[in-house]
Amino acid sequence: MIQETGPNHPTSLYIYTDQNSYEPLARIDTDGNYEQHIRYFHTDLNGAPEELTDANGKILWECSFQLWGKRIHEIEHEPIEQNLRYQGQYLDRETGLHYNTFRYYDPDIGRFTQPDPIGLAGGFNLYQYAPNGLTWVDPIGWNCVVTNSKLNKKIKEVRAGNDVTVGSFKEADQVLYGAFANTRKVTGAGNKSAAKTSRQKKEFKLRPSEKGNTAVYHKDYQFNKDGILIGHEGLPDGHHHKTVPHINVLTPDGKKITIYIERQYA
């Protein structure tokens, strides 16, 4: 949404927090006398508007939401309509649905009302909005991303086939699933015997049906008593894969990359 106008609505120009962002920062309303009034958005963690204030900080509109965007209450302190919802969404007040560019979103159930327009290439859950509604958004209706800008940069790096370093196991999962939502696990982070490690290396490959659309991964998190990652004892000293927990990823294009977890990393 860049601008809106109508017979019973002032012309509103929207300003966002960044060039590529869908998180609203302000809107400039031009009334019938061509006077301009600036309104400021105050947003939640996921970029959804919670308040709209004037230039003096007076609250003109406020709304609170449940986790998936269902309204708890909405108050207009002055006659002003505010229809922006989750990033990229616009409320259709007749249906209660949120227009989300490529499809509609139902905040009552936290799901889209139409299947993913790119089909199974977007994942097996065709109506899912995102893994969670607090730290993930889907501004155009077919590609959910985390709201953290640093994570988004790392997600883009992984999609481009580059290694990245993160600061926690949780962040590693966010980057992995942010880059490849329908990635397949070869093996997780549990205890591994020598036989299991050998087997996972053989299975770490793309199936014919996965080439071009699915990534696969396996996690190397378990250390032996000497502080060496199990299955990596033969690597030379100083090799990152020997002592740094990591996720091995095989991209849909067949490129091998690594997500390293260095918990002291900032």
C-alpha positions as CSV (number, residue, x, y, z in Angstrom):
1,M,0.0,0.0,0.0
2,I,1.5,3.3,-1.1
3,Q,-1.5,5.6,-1.3
4,E,-5.3,5.4,-1.0
5,T,-8.1,7.8,-1.7
6,G,-11.9,7.8,-1.8
7,P,-15.0,10.0,-1.8
8,N,-15.3,9.6,2.0
9,H,-11.7,9.2,2.9
10,P,-8.8,11.7,2.8
11,T,-5.9,10.9,0.4
12,S,-3.4,9.0,2.5
13,L,0.3,8.6,1.5
14,Y,2.1,5.8,3.4
15,I,5.7,5.9,4.5
16,Y,7.5,2.7,5.7
17,T,10.5,2.1,7.9
18,D,12.8,1.0,5.1
19,Q,13.0,0.9,1.4
20,N,12.2,-2.8,1.3
21,S,10.0,-2.9,4.4
22,Y,6.3,-3.4,4.8
23,E,6.3,-2.1,8.4
24,P,4.5,1.3,8.4
25,L,6.2,4.4,9.9
26,A,3.7,7.2,9.1
27,R,0.9,8.3,6.8
28,I,0.2,11.8,5.5
29,D,-3.5,12.6,5.2
30,T,-4.6,15.4,2.8
31,D,-8.1,16.6,3.6
32,G,-10.6,18.4,1.4
33,N,-9.0,21.7,2.0
34,Y,-5.6,20.3,0.8
35,E,-4.2,20.6,4.3
36,Q,-1.8,17.8,5.2
37,H,-1.7,16.0,8.6
38,I,1.0,13.5,9.5
39,R,0.1,10.5,11.6
40,Y,2.6,8.1,13.2
41,F,2.3,4.4,13.5
42,H,3.4,2.5,16.6
43,T,3.9,-1.2,15.9
44,D,4.2,-4.5,17.6
45,L,7.2,-6.8,17.4
46,N,5.9,-8.2,14.1
47,G,5.3,-4.7,12.6
48,A,1.5,-4.7,13.0
49,P,0.1,-1.3,14.0
50,E,-1.1,-0.9,17.6
51,E,-1.5,2.8,17.7
52,L,-1.8,5.8,15.3
53,T,-0.9,9.2,16.8
54,D,-0.8,12.8,15.6
55,A,2.2,15.0,15.4
56,N,1.7,15.9,19.1
57,G,1.6,12.3,20.3
58,K,-2.2,12.2,20.8
59,I,-3.6,8.7,20.2
60,L,-6.1,8.8,17.3
61,W,-6.6,5.1,16.9
62,E,-5.6,2.0,18.8
63,C,-6.1,-1.7,18.5
64,S,-4.9,-4.9,20.3
65,F,-4.7,-8.2,18.6
66,Q,-4.4,-11.9,19.5
67,L,-1.3,-13.7,18.3
68,W,-2.5,-14.5,14.8
69,G,-4.0,-11.1,14.2
70,K,-7.6,-11.4,15.4
71,R,-8.9,-8.1,16.9
72,I,-9.4,-8.0,20.7
73,H,-10.6,-4.4,20.6
74,E,-10.3,-1.4,18.3
75,I,-10.9,2.2,19.4
76,E,-11.1,5.3,17.2
77,H,-10.6,8.3,19.5
78,E,-11.3,10.5,16.4
79,P,-13.1,9.7,13.2
80,I,-10.2,8.0,11.5
81,E,-10.0,4.7,9.7
82,Q,-6.9,2.6,9.9
83,N,-6.9,-0.7,8.0
84,L,-3.3,-1.8,7.9
85,R,-2.8,-5.1,9.8
86,Y,0.1,-7.6,9.6
87,Q,2.9,-6.4,7.3
88,G,1.5,-6.2,3.7
89,Q,-2.1,-6.8,4.8
90,Y,-5.1,-4.5,4.4
91,L,-8.4,-5.2,6.3
92,D,-11.5,-5.7,4.2
93,R,-14.1,-4.5,6.7
94,E,-17.0,-6.2,4.9
95,T,-15.6,-9.7,5.2
96,G,-13.2,-9.3,8.1
97,L,-10.5,-10.9,5.9
98,H,-7.1,-9.3,5.3
99,Y,-6.0,-8.7,1.7
100,N,-2.5,-10.1,1.4
101,T,-1.6,-9.3,-2.2
102,F,-1.7,-12.9,-3.7
103,R,-4.4,-14.2,-1.4
104,Y,-6.6,-13.4,1.6
105,Y,-5.8,-14.1,5.3
106,D,-8.3,-15.1,7.9
107,P,-7.2,-13.7,11.4
108,D,-9.8,-15.8,13.2
109,I,-8.0,-19.0,12.2
110,G,-4.5,-17.7,11.5
111,R,-4.5,-19.2,8.0
112,F,-4.9,-18.2,4.4
113,T,-8.2,-18.8,2.7
114,Q,-6.7,-19.9,-0.6
115,P,-3.9,-22.4,-1.2
116,D,-0.3,-21.3,-1.9
117,P,-0.2,-19.8,-5.4
118,I,3.1,-21.6,-6.0
119,G,1.7,-24.9,-4.9
120,L,3.9,-27.4,-3.1
121,A,7.0,-25.5,-4.1
122,G,6.2,-23.3,-1.1
123,G,5.9,-26.2,1.3
124,F,3.5,-29.0,2.1
125,N,1.1,-26.8,4.2
126,L,-0.7,-24.9,1.5
127,Y,-2.7,-22.6,3.8
128,Q,-0.1,-21.9,6.5
129,Y,0.7,-18.2,7.2
130,A,4.0,-18.7,9.0
131,P,5.7,-20.8,11.7
132,N,4.5,-18.2,14.3
133,G,2.7,-14.9,14.1
134,L,5.0,-12.9,16.4
135,T,8.4,-13.1,14.7
136,W,7.4,-14.1,11.1
137,V,5.5,-12.2,8.4
138,D,4.4,-12.9,4.9
139,P,3.9,-9.5,3.2
140,I,2.9,-10.8,-0.2
141,G,1.2,-14.1,0.7
142,W,3.6,-16.7,-0.6
143,N,7.0,-16.2,1.1
144,C,7.2,-15.9,4.9
145,V,10.3,-14.4,6.6
146,V,11.4,-13.6,10.1
147,T,11.0,-10.0,11.1
148,N,14.6,-9.7,12.5
149,S,16.6,-7.8,9.8
150,K,19.9,-9.5,10.8
151,L,18.3,-12.9,10.5
152,N,16.8,-12.0,7.1
153,K,20.3,-11.1,5.8
154,K,21.6,-14.5,6.9
155,I,18.5,-16.2,5.3
156,K,19.3,-14.5,2.0
157,E,22.9,-15.6,2.3
158,V,21.9,-19.2,2.8
159,R,19.5,-19.1,-0.1
160,A,22.3,-17.7,-2.2
161,G,24.5,-20.7,-1.3
162,N,26.8,-19.1,1.2
163,D,28.0,-20.2,4.7
164,V,26.8,-18.2,7.7
165,T,27.5,-18.1,11.4
166,V,24.8,-17.6,14.1
167,G,24.7,-17.3,17.8
168,S,22.4,-20.0,19.0
169,F,20.7,-23.3,18.0
170,K,17.4,-21.5,17.9
171,E,18.8,-18.9,15.5
172,A,20.2,-21.7,13.3
173,D,16.8,-23.3,12.9
174,Q,15.2,-19.9,12.1
175,V,17.8,-19.3,9.4
176,L,17.5,-22.8,8.0
177,Y,13.6,-22.9,7.8
178,G,13.5,-19.2,6.8
179,A,15.7,-20.1,3.8
180,F,14.1,-23.4,2.9
181,A,10.7,-23.8,4.5
182,N,10.1,-27.4,3.3
183,T,13.7,-28.7,3.9
184,R,14.0,-32.4,4.7
185,K,15.9,-33.7,7.7
186,V,18.5,-36.5,7.0
187,T,19.2,-36.7,10.7
188,G,18.8,-34.4,13.7
189,A,21.0,-33.4,16.6
190,G,20.6,-36.5,18.7
191,N,23.3,-39.0,19.8
192,K,25.1,-40.6,16.9
193,S,27.0,-43.8,16.7
194,A,29.7,-44.4,14.2
195,A,27.3,-46.5,12.1
196,K,24.7,-43.7,12.2
197,T,27.2,-41.1,11.2
198,S,28.4,-43.2,8.2
199,R,24.8,-43.8,7.2
200,Q,23.8,-40.1,7.3
201,K,26.7,-39.2,5.0
202,K,25.4,-41.7,2.4
203,E,21.9,-40.4,2.7
204,F,22.9,-36.7,2.5
205,K,21.8,-36.2,-1.1
206,L,18.9,-34.9,-3.0
207,R,16.3,-37.3,-4.2
208,P,15.4,-36.9,-7.9
209,S,12.0,-35.3,-7.0
210,E,13.8,-32.8,-4.7
211,K,16.2,-31.3,-7.2
212,G,15.4,-27.7,-7.8
213,N,12.8,-27.3,-5.0
214,T,13.8,-28.9,-1.7
215,A,16.9,-28.7,0.5
216,V,18.1,-31.4,2.8
217,Y,20.1,-31.1,6.0
218,H,21.8,-32.9,8.9
219,K,23.0,-31.5,12.2
220,D,26.3,-32.1,13.9
221,Y,25.9,-31.0,17.5
222,Q,27.2,-33.9,19.6
223,F,30.7,-33.8,21.1
224,N,32.9,-36.7,22.3
225,K,34.7,-36.6,25.6
226,D,37.6,-34.8,24.0
227,G,35.5,-31.9,22.7
228,I,35.5,-33.2,19.1
229,L,32.3,-33.4,17.2
230,I,31.3,-37.1,16.7
231,G,32.2,-38.3,13.3
232,H,34.7,-35.6,12.7
233,E,37.7,-37.0,14.6
234,G,39.7,-37.4,11.4
235,L,39.6,-33.8,10.4
236,P,42.8,-31.7,10.8
237,D,43.1,-29.4,13.9
238,G,41.6,-26.0,13.3
239,H,38.9,-27.2,10.9
240,H,35.6,-25.6,11.8
241,H,33.7,-28.8,11.3
242,K,35.8,-30.5,13.9
243,T,34.9,-28.3,16.9
244,V,32.1,-25.9,16.0
245,P,28.5,-27.2,16.1
246,H,26.9,-26.8,12.7
247,I,24.1,-27.7,10.3
248,N,25.1,-29.2,6.9
249,V,22.8,-28.1,4.2
250,L,22.4,-29.3,0.6
251,T,20.6,-26.6,-1.3
252,P,18.0,-27.4,-4.0
253,D,20.7,-26.6,-6.5
254,G,22.9,-29.3,-5.0
255,K,25.4,-26.9,-3.3
256,K,26.8,-27.8,0.1
257,I,26.8,-25.0,2.7
258,T,27.1,-24.8,6.4
259,I,25.3,-22.9,9.2
260,Y,27.8,-22.6,12.1
261,I,26.7,-22.1,15.7
262,E,29.1,-20.1,17.8
263,R,27.3,-19.3,21.0
264,Q,29.7,-16.5,21.9
265,Y,29.1,-15.0,18.5
266,A,27.3,-11.6,18.5
